[in-house]
């Protein structure tokens, strides 16, 4: 040809012929022959590559602003409509990568969030997405992800993980930095197979300054994959909601129901009222009403709101923010039981005997109007004799009858003997800039216990009602401790000078006796924490396996549908069972019940881990200025690699590495959870008081490193193993246990 093709002509050819993009294919297409013309074409292609118009891949070229016809994609979570979208793993164009809709066929394997696929792409016109993807094949396992600080280098950079469980850095190639700046918080994923040396990663998200205001909760949200923004379609559906009419609901607006919540409550989903029972057949008895926000009216089965709520499972609470299960127009307004406004509710009227036993209950779907929104502190002050202007007119007609009913309920609780843990809850106070100003323990009043007890009664009634109606539901299940965890608790109790009965079926009463022995002693908090650790994790299940901790045969979550999807399912089951409307439990809800139980049990654990990690990071930030200071504490855990210590002042947990414990070798016994000095015989175990020095506080990971100064008021004895002296294989306590087991085995063989 007489002249080279123009740059637009080359781009058009590549777009029209995505499989013929090698230099020789381009030359053949435009009739370029001879060495001189080929050299000029090569120069032109290099120029386009330098300008960013083309990307060279091996010996082929493609438009840098377009995706190749066959690409590797990562599947995203389903959107509010249930559609699957994906993102390209390699995107070098400017701005955000194009949206890709994954079009699946019946023969395709199931795809989920995080899956990698090889897909054939087709450009679309007139749609909100740029490409449609059809599956060629599903690729291997999900890539490992890391959250950390990016450190720029000449050939790319490194990522320093912020997770306490990761100490290996990741290498980032020059083309995998996504433009991240030195010191920036980033999310990355493994790039390529594992090799010797540092693993390689590619940055997929830039999260900003890790030391910026309120970065701690942002880190937890991204690290644990908690959805923190609602799709537009979900918000639009919530915005379109309007207040519920009275309709066929029971009118409860004259009942003086009130809400009692923390002073900083973000939502109000339960209200209570109590009065003496006028029935002569129940002398000294009480009537207790518990009314719960009717979320089911607004969140219909199968709706966009419903799918998003199910995916989230629950709200997640941080010191500086809440990641809600529902958009704020619902959680903070239409569903929240604000004072002096009409709100739809599901309510239960319970008849209690003078001794607090529940004699009967009745559920209804009603309309209520809260008479007051009060805090726990306000209510307790009023009962203690110092009411304020808001609580004084409510004291005689509302508050005192509530406390009278609670006093009766306490009698029934004492007979039932639920696990009576008393664990102080930390409260982290933040400044407007997101800095920790103080760490204190929340005050706990009888007002807290009153609400808890009435909520438990309502939850029991819901489980019993649905069992009676033979309607499917999600039970809240809590199984008894495993023998191994129980034995570990027994060892802690014995090390602290207490006993836990053996040789009988474990009941919560046995654990309560242990806790009562420790109450008021220096081991009080330790035994409460150790008992909590011995418990199994509660979960949701369509079958009823009882609730060990509450000492209840049947239990379901009914009282918090604004922040828990499980409660919404129970509300729908009640609506279906009583025929209260067309927004009850759907056939799809019933079919998915087991999957929903597993999903929301997992999301609950995810939130707990995120909240715990956030607290650890805030505490580390709070203590960072006190490195070198001495603190009192108690050993709360013993491992081969060191000791965990809970500090008295803040409740923070820190680690004493084993290398800094004494000058001798220490034997670790997992059964008794002790370290024993091979030379001195010093035994270190859970419950011992220690004095430590704060050696390091790392806000990004939440880690605290401590130095051991004293145990039980004395410096650790120094010891050096003598040359040639044989080391005992196990501490005496463990050896005695082994010998006992051996004798049992010998006797059984005779």
N, C-alpha and C positions, 0 to 999 in steps of 0.2 A: 504494500500500500504506500501511497505517497507521503502520509503523515501518521504520527502516532494517534491513538484514540485519546479523547479528552478524559479528564478525571471522572466527570459524571457518567460518561459512556462505560468506563471500567466498572464503576459502582453498580450501574444498571445491569451489566452482564453478570456480575457476581450474585446480585439479587435474583436474577432470572435463572441462573445455572449454578446453584449452590454446590453441586457435586463436581463441577469443572472449574476449579479456582486455582489450580497450579499455574505457574508462570507459563509453561508450555501450552496449557489449555487456552490462556488468555491470548498468547501470541497466535495460536492457530485460529482462534475466533476472529481476530482482526487482520488476518493475512500478513502477519509480520514475519518476514524471512530475512536471512542474512545476519551476520554477526553484529553489524553496526546498529541495525534496528533493534535487535535483541538487547544490546547494551543500553540503548536509550529507554527501552521498556523497563529494564531492570532498574535504571535510575529513577524513572517515573514512579514505579511501585514503591521504591524505598522512600521517595519524597512523600507519597501519600501515607506511608506507614509512620514517618516522622511527624506528619501533621495530625496523626490520630484517626485518619479517615479509614485506614485499613489496619488489620491486625494479622501478623504473619504467624501461622501455626504450622510448624515443620516446613513443608514446601508449598503450602497453600495460603491464599489470602482470603479475608472476609471483611465485610463492612463492620467497623468497630461499633457502630450504633445499632446493629441488628444482631439477632441471635442466629446461630447456625441451625439448619433444618433438623439436626439431631443433636440434642443437648442433654447434659446431666442436670437434673432439677432436684430440689429438695421440697418435699410436700409440706405445706403449711397446715395449720389447724383449720377445720371446716369453718366457713363464715356463718353468719346468722341464718342464711338460707340453706345451709347444709352443703354448699358447693365446696369442692376442693380446689385450692389454688396452690401454685408452686412458685418458687423463685429460682432463677438460674444461679448455679454455683460459680460461674465465671461470667462476670459482667464488667466490661471495661468502658462502657459508654458513660456519658455525662448524666448526672442526676440519678434518680431512683431507677432500679431495674424495672422492666415492663411487667405488667400483670399477666399471668399465665393461668388459664382455666384448664384443669385436668379433666378430660372427657373420658370416663371409664366405660368399659363394656362388661357384660355379665361374666365373661370368661376371665376377666382380669383378677389378679389377687387383691385382697383387701389392702388398702393404703391408709396410713395414719400419719399424724404429724411427726416430722423428722425423717420419714422414709426418703431414701434417695432412689431416683428412677432414671432410666434412660428412655427418652421420649422423642417422638417426632413432632415438630412444631409446624403449625400453619398460621400465618398472619390473618388477622380478622379486621374487618372494617365496620364502623358504626356500633361497636360494642364498648363496654367500659374496660375491657381487657384487650391486650394487644395480640395475644397468641392463644391458640388452643393446642393442648398437648395430648397426644395419644400414646399410651404406654407401649414401649417395646419390651422392656423387662425391668423388674425390680432389682435394685442393686443390694449390696450387703448390709451389714448392721449400721445402725445410726452412728455418726461420728462422735468421738469424745469431744465435749465442750469444755472450755475454760474461761473463767472471768478473771481479769488481772490488769496490771499496769503495763502499758506499752513503753518500752525503752528503745528509742530510735538508734540505729547504727547505720554505717555506710552501706551495708548490703541488705538492709531491711530493718531488722530489730529483734527484740526478745519480749516475751510476755512473762511477767513475774506474777504467778497466781496469788489471789487474795484468800483462797480457801485454806483454812488451817490444815486440812488433810492433804494438801499438795505442796511439795517443796521443790519439784523439778520445774525449771523454766522451759519455755517453749520458744523455738526459733521461728521467726516470720520472714519469709523471702521478700525481696524488694517488691514483687508484684502482688503481695498478699497483705499489704499494710492498710489498704482502703483509705489512704490519706491520713491515718492516725498520727497525732503529734506526740512527742516525747512527754511522758508522764500522764497520758490520758487513760481513763478507764475504758477498757474494751472487752467485747465478747468475741471469742474466736473458737474455731473448731479444728480438729485434727485434719491435716491436709496430706494425703498420701499414706503409704504403709509405714508401720513402725520400723525404725532403723536404730543402729547403735548411735549413741550421742543424744543430743537434745531432740525431742520430738518436734515435728514441723507443724505449724498452725497457720490458718488464714483468718484474718479478722473479718467478722461478719457484721459487727455493730460497734459504733463509737458512742460511749455513754457519758463523755464529758469529764470534768475535773473531779477526781475521787475525793478531794478535800473540800469540795464545795458544800454549801448549805444543804442539809437534808439528803446527802448522798448515801447515807447508811441504808435507808429503807429502799432506795433505788437499786443498790447493789443486791439486796435480798430479793427484791422482786424479779430482777433479771436472773440471778443465780438459781432461783428455784422455779423459774418459768411460770410465774403467776401472771395471768392476764390482767393488765392494769388500765386498759382503755376499751371502751365499748364500741363495737361497730356502729356505723351511722344508722343502719337499719334498725338496730336494737334501740338506740336512743330515740329514733323517730317513733317507734312503736310505744315506748314509754311516754314520750311527750304527748302522744295522742290520747292518753288515758284521761278520764274525767272522773270526778267523785261518784262513788256508788250510790244508787238510790235506795230508799228504804224497801220498796217492793214487798216481797213476801217475808222479809226478815222480821225477827222478833224485836220489838222496840225496847231497848235497854237504856235509853238515854236518861231516864230518871234515876237509875242506879248511881250512887256516888262512887263510881270507880275512879281510882287514881293510879298514876304510874310512879314507881320509885326506881331510880336509876343512878348511876354515878353522875357527879356534877358535870362531867365533860361528855356525857352520853351523846352519841351521834345518831342514834335511832331509838325509838320507843315502841317495842312490839308487845308488851304485856301490861295489863292493868289488873288491879285486885280490889276486892271489897269483901267485908265480912260483917255479920250481924248475928246476934243470938238466935237460935232456932226456937220458934214459937210452938213447935209440935210438943204436946204434953208427953208423947211417947219417947221423947229424946231430951230428958231433963238435963240442963246444963250444956246442951249441945250447941253447935255452931253451923251456920251456913256460910260457905266461902265461895265467892265467884272469882274465876280467873278468865279474863277476856284477852284474846290474842288477835293481832292484826290479821285481817282476811286478805292475805297476799294472793290466794288462789283466784280471787275475783279479777285481779289485774294480770296475773301471769297464767295464761291459759295453756293447757297441754299442747305441745307441738308448735307453739308460737316461737317467734324469734327470741323473745324475752326468756321463754322457757329453756330453749336450747342453750342460750348463753349462761343462764343461771345453773343449769345442770353441769355445764363444762367447768364452771368456777367452783361449784360444790358448796362454797361457804364464803363469807367475808373474811378478810385477813386484816388484822389490826396491828398497827405500828405506833410508836410514840408520837409521830408527827403526821400520820395520815391513816386512812382506812382504804383498803381496796375492796369495794363493796360487791356483793353478789348481784345486786340490782342497781340500776341507774338511780341517781340521787333524787329525781323527781318522784320516785316511788319510795325508796328507802328513807329519805329524809322528809317526805311530805305526805303523799296520798296514803301510804301504808303506815306511817308513823302516828301513834296515838297521842297527838298533841292535845293540850288542854283546850276545852271550850269549843271544839269543833267535832262535827259528826264524822265517825269513822266506822267502816264495816268491820265486823269481827266474827270469829268463832269463839264461843264462850262455853264454859262448863260450870254448872252449879253443883257444889259438893256438900253433902250433909255429913258432918263430923259429930261423933259422940263427945261426951264431956272429957273422955280420955284420948281424944284425937283420932280414933279409928274412923276410917271412911265407911259410912253406912250405905250411901247411895250417891249416884251422880246423874246428871242430865246435861246433854250437849245441845246447843242451839246455834243457829246462824243469825246474828243480830246486827243491830246498829247501836253504837255506844257514843257517849260524849264524856271524855275525861274531865273530872272536876278540878284536877290539879296535876301538874308535872313537878314532882318533888325529888330531891336528892336523898341519898342514904343519910348523910350527915344532918340534913334538915329534920328528917323524921325522927332520928335518934335523939336529937336535941329536944324536940318537942316532947317525946316520951319521958326524957330525963328531967323535964320541968322548965325548960327554957324555949318555949315555942316562939317563932317569929310571926310577923304579920300574916304570912301565908298559911302557916300550919295551925295557928291558934284557933280559928273557927272550925278546923277539921279535927281537932284533938279528940273531943268527946264523941261526935257522931261517926267518925271514920277510923282514926288512928288507934284509939284504945280498943275498939272491937277487933281490929286486925291483930293486935298484940294478944288479946285474950284467946283468939282462935289459935294463934301461934303457940301459946303456952300449952294448949291442949294437944296440938300436933307434936310438940316436943315429947310428950309422954309416950305417944305411939312410936315416935322415932327411937326413944330409949329402949322400948321393948324390941323393936326390930333390929337394933344394933348395926346400923350401917357403918362402914369404915369411917372413923372420926379423925381424919387428918387435919392438922392445923398448920398450914404452910403459909408463911407471910408472902404477900405479893409485892414485888418491887414496882415502884412508880418512878419513872424517869421523867424529870422536868426539863423542857427545852426552852431556850430563848427564841425570840423571833427569827434569829439567824440560824437556828438549828443546832446550837451548841448546848451541851448538857450543863445545866445549872445546878442540879442536885439529884441525888439518888436516895430515895427513902422507901420505907415500907408502908403500904397502904393501911390505913386504919380499917379494922373490921368490926362492924357493929351488929347488934341483934337484928337491925333492919336488913342487913345482908342475908342473914340466916332465915329470916321470915320469908323473904321473897324466894330464896332457894327452896325452902320446904314446901311452899305453896306451888311452885313450879313442878317439883317432883310429884306432888299429889296429882296435878293436872296431867302430867305425862303418864303416870300409872293409869289414870282414868281413861286416857286415850287408847292405850294399849289394850286395856280390858274391854272397852267399848267395841273396838274393831275386831277383837277376838270373838266377842259375842255376836257381832253382825256377820262374822265369817268373811270379812273383807281382807284382801292382801294389804300388807303394810311393811314398813321397815322398822324392825326392832333395834333398839340400842343394846348391844350385847357386850358384856364384860365377864370374861371367864376367870376362874381362880388362878393363883400363881402356880407356876411350874414347880416341881419338887426341887429343881436346882436353885431357882431364885429364892425359894422358901428357906433352903438350907443356908444360902448366903446371908439372908436376913437374920437367921438364927445365930450365925457366927458373929454378926455385928452386934446383936443384942447381948450375947455372952461376953464379948470384948468390952462392952459398956457396963457390965455388971448386972444385966437383966436376963430374964428367961422367957422363952417362947415354947409353949407346950408342944410335945411330940406325941406321936402314936395315936392321933385321932383325926377325924375328918375336920379339915380346917374351916373355921367360921370367922366372920369378921369380928365376932366377940373376942376371939383369942387375940387378934391383932390389936383390938382396942384396949385389952388388958395390958399388953406390952406398952402401948402409947401412954396409958395412964401411969404405969410405973415410972416412965421417963419424964412425965409432965412436971415442970418446975425445976428440973435438974439441968445441968449443963449439957446433957445429951438429948434434950427435948427436940431441938431442930434436927439433929442428926438422925434420930430414930424415925421422925416423920418423913424425912427425905429418903431414908433407906427403905421404909415401908412402901413409899410411893414407887421407888425403883423396882421393887419386887413385883409390882402389879403388872398384869398383861395390858396391852393396849386395847381400849374399847373400840368397837367397830360397829358397822351397820350390817344387818342381814335380814333376809325375808323370813328366816326361821327364828324361833324364840329359843335362845339358850340361857336366858336369865341374865341378871346383873349382879355379880358377886359383890362389887364394892358398895352398892346401895342396899344389898341384901333384899333384893326384890325378884320375884319370879317372872314378872312381865313389865317391860319398860319400853317406851318409845318417846322420841323427841317430837313435841307438839308446840312448844312455847316460843320458838324463835324463827318463824318462817322468813323474816326479813333477811336473816343472815345465815340460814342453814337450809339447804335444799331438802334434807331429810324431813324437816318439819312441814314443808310444802307438800310432800308426798302424803304425809299423814293427814293433813287437812283435806287433800283431794279424796283420800279414802273415806273420811268422815262424810264429805259431801255426797259421794257416791252411795255410801251405806244408808244415808238418811234421805236420799232423793231431794237434795236441796238445790239442784241446778244442773246445768249441762257442762259445768266446768270441774267436775269431779275426776277421779282417777280414770284415765283413758285405757283402752285395750293395749295401746303401745306402751303406756306406763307400766302396766301389769307385765307385759312380755319382757320389758327391759329391767324389771325390778332387781334381779340379781346383779346385772351389770351396773345398774345405778348404785347399788349398795357398795360394790367394789370401788367404783369411781369416786364416790364422795368420801369413802373411808381414806382413800389415797390423797384426795385434795385436802382433807383435814390434817393429815400428817404433814403434807407439804406446807401448809400454813403454820403449823406448830414449829416446824424446823426453821422457817423463815423468820418467825417472830423471835425464836430463841437466838438465832444468829444475830439478828438486829440488836437485841438486848446486850449480847456479848460485845458487839462492836461499840455500842454507845458506852458501855462500862469501861472498855479499854481506852476509849477517847477521854472519858472523864478522869481516868487514873494516869493518863500519859504524862501529866505535869508533876506527878508524885513519884516518879522513878527514883529509887533509893530510899524511900520511906519504909518504915516497918509497920507491919499489920499483924493483928491477932486473927486466928482462924482455926479451923478444925479439918482434919484429914477426912475427905469425903469419898475418896477412891484410891485404890492401890493397884498399880499395874507393873508389869515387868520393867517398863521404861521409866517409871517414876510415880510420883504421888500427886493426886489432885487435892487441892485445898480450897475450901469455901471461906472467903473472908468475912469476918463478922460485920464490918462497917457497911459494906455494899451488897453482900450476898454474891459477889463475883467469884467465879471459879478460875483458879490458876494452876499451873503445872510446875512441880519441882522435878527437873530431870534427874534420873537415877545417878548420873555421873556426878552430881553435886551433893549427893546424900552420903556423908561420911567418907572415910578413907579405906574402906574395906569392901569386899565383895558381899552382895546381898542376895540371898536365895528368895525367890518369889514363889509363894504358895497360892495358887488360884482358888483353892477351896476355902481357905481361911482368910483370903485377901490380906496377906501379910507379907512383909519383907523382913528377913532375919539375917543379921550380920553374921558372916561366917567366922569371924574372929572374936567379936565381943559377945555375940549372942543377943544383941539388941533386937527387939521385935517392934516393928512399926506397923500399925494397923489403923483401920477406919475408926474414927471417933476421937483420936488423940488430939489434944490441943497443941497448937504450934505457934511459934512466932516466926514470921518470914519477912524477907526484904523483897520489895518489888524490883526485879532486875530489868524487866522489859515489858512495855505495853504497846501492842501493835493494833491501832484502831482499824486498819484495813481488814485484818483477819479476825479481830476480836480476841487475839491470844494474849495471855498474861504469863510471863515467865517469872518464877519466884526462886529465892534462895532460902534454904532452911537454916534458921538461926537457933531455935530451941524446940524441944519436944517436952511437953508436960513441965515447962518451967526450967528445964535443964538443957545445957548444950549437949549435942550428940557426942557420945563417947568415941574417941579415936581408936582405931584398931588397924593392925597390919598383919595379914596372914603370914604365919611362919613358914619358911621354906621347908618343903617335904611333908608338911602337915596335911593329911587327907581332909578334903572338904566334905562335910556331911551332905548327904544327898537331898535330904528334906528336913525342914524344921520338925521339932518334936511333936507338935500337935498334929501335923499332917501324917507323920509316921505312925502315931498312935491310931489314927483313923484307919490307915492302911492295914495295920496289924489286926484291928478289930474286924475289918472286912475279910481278911484272910482267914481268921478263925471261923467266921460264918461259913466260908466256902469249904473249909476242911470238915466242919461238922456236917454239912449237907451231903458230902461225898461218902460218909460212913454208912 
